[in-house]
Amino acid sequence: MGFKDSVGTQTTRESLYMGEPVSVVGVATDDEIWRFLELFAESTGLIQLRSRTGDRRGLDQDAILEHLGNSGPDICLVDFDKDRRAAAMIAERIHTALPETAVFAVSAQTQPEVILEAMRSGCGEYLVKPIDREQLIKAVARIGSRRRDKQEQSRGQVLAFMGAKGGCGTTTLVTQFGALLSSSLSRNTLLLDLHADFGDAALYLKLTKTGFHLFDLLENTERLDEDFLQSFIMKHSSGLQLIPAPEGSVAHRDLPSGSVSHTLGFLRQRYDFVLADLPPSLNAENLALINDCDQLYLITVAEVSAIRNVVRQLEYFAEKDIPKDKIRVVLNRQDKKNVLSDAQIEKALQQKIYWRVPNHYPQVVKTIHEGDPIAQLSTSEVTRSLEAWADSIGRKPGAEVKKEKSGGLRGFWNR
């Protein structure tokens, strides 16, 4: 019976309710153990091998910790057979420096005192060579289940914003909404600009784009850790963080399978809110994000072409089995003088309008062009509407909304 057959068809992440595979780094592991782990990863999908360290340079503690980075793997598997004392010391260092990382000892030795030494150094599991597959499955499942439970407890929300068409004010709304969550409500908020062509979120926030953009990150998810993430982040004075779109247009490149889902899962653990500014396109990247998001806001205006597009979007999402209660329609530039009334729009969409943002278009455009804060809008109906919307989603229980000394969103633009 081969390795794959012996594992069994029920040994999957789904059957063990683990979610994403756990990441593993080997420390001083020999070739035989590493080959076993490769076969295990391939046949079960329970683990994702990140790297090996400590084999050529020896058990240099500082070098190994530097290799692991600030955001360590889910599991560090330390081989105790090359140098038991050094292995115990590095296991203790990893356990202290990276408390979220589980340390597994692996050894051919079965003496009680050897096992006890490993446990005292911070190892949560002791695997005897040759590693028993069922023992490893159970150990990995415990780590995966523990991680999943913690993620569910501290799971940030992903909110997607998509316009019915260009010119509906989606980027304007999402940048102001994100700034309010960050500044007025003190929520750790990240904005993702998913426009492959001519994304404007950085421009609207008056931030100078760097050489890196969101699609670079999505193409390199195997490198994703805290240090790698920070190389993409741009920070606004409101507290809002941004991963920008490319500068100009980039050639279409197919993203690795699962890259959007993996990235969102990583970001959920680090932010209260992840906002996504989506282009009005029904492409694979948008659909992947919409499948994983908590809420999708379709931004429209009271124009026949925009409402027609929302109808088409709703039909498309229904075909793709996107839950109807995940989708909310936001009417921007709402005005009683609009040619289409709210009742006509709701009848055409067969869905209620979730939120209405009043029309204050000339002042908003002037704000964007001049880089002037919403000083002119700080007491406007637009700002009051956005503040109420953000407050309905982002207020912490019992918390008071922070008021800028200059009033409203004034501090958002005055940097």
N, C-alpha and C positions, 0 to 999 in steps of 0.2 A: 504493500500500500504506500503510495507516494505521500509527500508532505501535504499537498493540497487536499487529497482525499481524506487524510487522517484528521484534518481540522474539522471537517463536517460542514454541511451546507447551512446550518443554523448559526454558525459563528460569524455574525456580521454586526456592524455598528447598530443597525436597526433592531436586530433581535436582542441586543444587550442595552438598547436605549441609551447609547453613548453620545449620539450627535456626531460631531466632527472627529476624525482620527486624532489620537493624542500624539504629540511630537516627542521624539526620542533622540537624545544625543548619547553616543557611546564614549566612555572615558577609559582609555587603555584596553579596550576590548580587542581580543585576538581575531584573526581572519575567520576562524570557524564560527565563532559566536556572531560576528557581523553578517556572515553569509546566512546563518540561521534566521537572523532578524530580517534580512531582505526577503527571504522566502515567506516568513511569517507576515510581513507587511503586504506582500503581493497577494497572498492567498486569503487573508482575512479582512484587509482594509482597516484594521483596528488601530494601527500605528502609522506614523509618517516619520521616516528616518531623516533627521536633519543633517547630522554630520558625525564624524569621529574626531576625537582629540586626545592628546596625551600619549599617542603611540610612538611618534618619532622624537618628540622633544622630552619625553619622559613625563613624570607627574609633577610638572611645574605648576604649582597652585595658582600663581598670579596669571600665568599664560592661559590656563584652562578657564579661569573665571572671566578673563578678557574675551576668550573665544565664545563663552556662553552669552555674554552681553547683559544688559540691564533687565531684559525680559527673557528669562530662561525658558527652556523647553518644559513640557509637562512632566517628562521623566528623564532623569540622568541615570544611565546604567553604568555602574563603576565596577570594573574587573579587579578583584582583590588578589589575584594570583601572581601578578608580576612583582608587586611590592606592597605587602599587606599593610604595613605601617603608613606608608605614603598614601595608599588608597583610603585608609581610615581618616587621615588628615584632610584629604581633598573632599571626601564625603561630608565631613563636618563643616568645612568651609562653604560648600555648596548649600548645605542645609541652612546655614546661618545667613548667607548672603541672598539666597533665593528661596524664601520660605514657601513660595507657591509651587516650587518644583519638587516632585517626589524623587527620592534617591533610592535606586535598587542596587543591591550588591549582587554580584555573580561570582561564583568560586567553585572549584572542585572540592574544597575542604568542607567537611561536615561536622567537625568537632564543635561541641557546644560553646567553648570559649571563643572560637573564631566567629561564630554566628553572633554571640553576645557582643563582641567588639564592634562588629558592623552595625548592630542595632544601636549601640551607644553612640556611634559616630553620626547617627541621623538617618540611617537606612530604614526605610519602611517595609521593604521586602528583601528576602534573601533567597536567591535562585541558585540551585545547585546544578553544576555542569554534569552531563549535558542537560540543557534546560528542558523541563517538561512543558510541553505546549499548553496543556490544560491549566497548569499552574500560572503560566504567563498570561493566558487569556483572562483568568479570574483576576489577576493582579492589575492588568491593564484596564479591565472593566471597572474595577473599583475606582481607579483614578479618573476614568472617563465619566463615571456616574457622579463622582464628587465634583468634578469640574462643571458638569452640566447643571447640577443643583445650584452651584455658586453663580453660574452665569444667569440662570433664571431669576435669582434673587437680585442681581445687580445689572439686569439687562437694560441697556439704554434703548430709547425709541428711535426708529428710523422713519422720517417723514419725507415723502417724495412730493415734489411740486412740478407739474407739467402744464404747459400752456396749450390751449386749444389750437393756437397758431402763433407765429411770431407777432410780437407787438401787443400781447395781452398784459404785459407788465409782470411776468412771472419772476424774472431776476430781481426786479425792484422790490417786489413783495418778499421774496425769500431772504434777501440780504437784510432788509429792515426787520423782518420777523426774527431772524437769527440774532441780530444785534440786541433786540429787546429781550430775548431769552437769556442772553449772556449778561447784559448790563443791568436791566431792571429786575430780572428774576434770579440772577446769580446761578444760572445753569450752565454747566460745561458743554459748549455747543460747537460742533464742527459742520462746516458747509462744504459739500462736494459739488464741483461744477463739472457735469458730464457732457458738456457741449464739446464734441470733437472739433467743431469748426466755430471759431470766433466766440468763445464764451466770454461773458462780460462781468462776471461776479467780482473779479479782482478790480476791474475798472470802477465799478460802482462803489467799492469799498476804498478806492484810492490807494490800492496796494500795487506795488511794482512786482510783476511776475518774475519768478526765478526760472532757471533752466529746466526745472522738473515740473511735471504735471500729473494729473490723476491717472492718465492712461499708462504712463511709465510705471506707476505704482501697481496698477492692475496686471501689468505684464510681468511683474516680478514678485508675486505674492509669496514665493518660496523663501524670499529674503525678509519677509515682513516681521519686524520686531519694533520695539519702542524707538530705538536709535534710527532705524531706516524710515519709520513714519515721520519722525521729526524733521528729516531732510526735505520733506514735501510741504510742511506746514507754513502758512503765512498767518500772522497774527494782527488783528485789528485792535485799536485802542479800546473798543467796547468790550473786549474779551472774546469776541467771535473769532474762531480759527477757520482757515480756508485751505483746501487743496484745490488749486486752480485748474482751469482747462488749459489746453495747449495755446501757445501764442500763435495766432493765425490758424491756418488749417493744416491738418496732418493727414497723411495717406491712411486709408482704412487698414487696420490690422486686426485680425481675429484674436480675441483675448483667450487666454487659457480657460479651459472648462472649469467652472466653479470659482473663478477668480473673484467675481463680484460678491458671491455669497460668503466666501472665505474672508474677504476684506471687511464686509459689514459685520461679520461675527467678531472679528478682532476689534473693530471700532466700538461696537456696542459695550465692550467691557471697559472702555476708557472715556466715554462721553455720556452725558445725560441725554443729549439729543444729537442725532446725525441728520442733517438736512441735505436733500439731494435736489439740485437744480437740473431738471431733465429737459432736453430739447423736445420739441413736439414731434417726435419720431417713434414709430412702432418697430424699433430694432431690437436685436438680441440683448444688448446691454441694458436698455431701458426695461425690457420685460424681466430680465434676471433680477434687477433691483426692485421692481414693483412686486414680484413674487415674494421677496424677502422683507419688504418694508411693512411697517405697522399701519401706515395711513398714506393714501395717495390723494393729493389735492389737485383737481383739474381746474386750472385758472382760465376763466373765460371773460369775455365782455359781451355786451348786449348787441351783437352784430349777427346777421344771418349766417355769414360764413363761419364765424366762430362757433355758434350753436350747432350748426351742421356738423362741424368737426368733433364736437363733444359727443354728439349722437354716435358718430362713427367710432370714436374711442371707446365708448361704453359698450357698443356691440362687439368690438374686438376683444375687450377685456372679458366679456361674458364668454366668448368662444374659447378663451384661454383659461377659463375657470378661476378668474380672479374674483374673490368674494365681493358681492355688491356692497356689503357694509364697510369694506375697506376703502371705498371710493367716495370722496366728497367733492361737491362742486362749489367753487368759490367764484362769485360774481365780482369782478373788479370794475372800478369806475361806474359804480351803480348810481343812477340818476333817474328821477321821476320823469325827466324829459326824454329818456331813451326811447327809440322807436319801438323796441320790443319791451313789453312789460315783464315784470318778474313772473306773473302768472302764465304768460305765453311761453316763457323760457322753461318753466317747470313742466308745463304740459308737453312741450316738444321733447324734453329729456326724460319725462316720466320719472322724475326724481326731484326731490326738494333741493333748493339752494341751501347749502350748509352755512355759508358766511357771505356777507356783503361788505365790500370796501367802497366807501363813497368816492365820488369823482372829485379829484383835486388835481387834475392832470397838468395844467400849465405850471403850477408851483413845483410839482414833483420833477418835471422835466428840467426846470430851472435849477433845482437842487442838484440834479445829476450833472448838468453841464458846468455849473460853477463850483461844484465841490463844497458848496455852502451847506452847513448842517440843516437839518430840518428845523432850523430856527423859525422859518416862516410857517412850518407845519406843526410846530410843537404843541399848539393848542387846537389843531384842526380836527375835523371829524375823521379824517384818514388816520391820524395817529391814535385817536381814541379807539377807533375800530381795531387797529392792529394790536394795541395794548390789551384790549379785551380778549382778542383771539389768542394771543400769546399767553395771557394770564389763565385762560380756560384750560390750557394744555400744560403749562410749565410751572405753575405756582406750587411750591412745596407746602405740605399741610402745615397750617399755622404760621406760614411766613408772610411777611409784609413786602409789598413791592417797593423796591428802592426808587426814590425820586431824585433825579438829577437836579442839582442846584439851578441849572439853567432852564429846567422844565422839559418834560417829555423826552423826545428823542434828540434833543439839542446836542447832548454829549456824544451821540453816535457819530455825528459828522465832524464836530469840532475836535480835532486831534491836536 
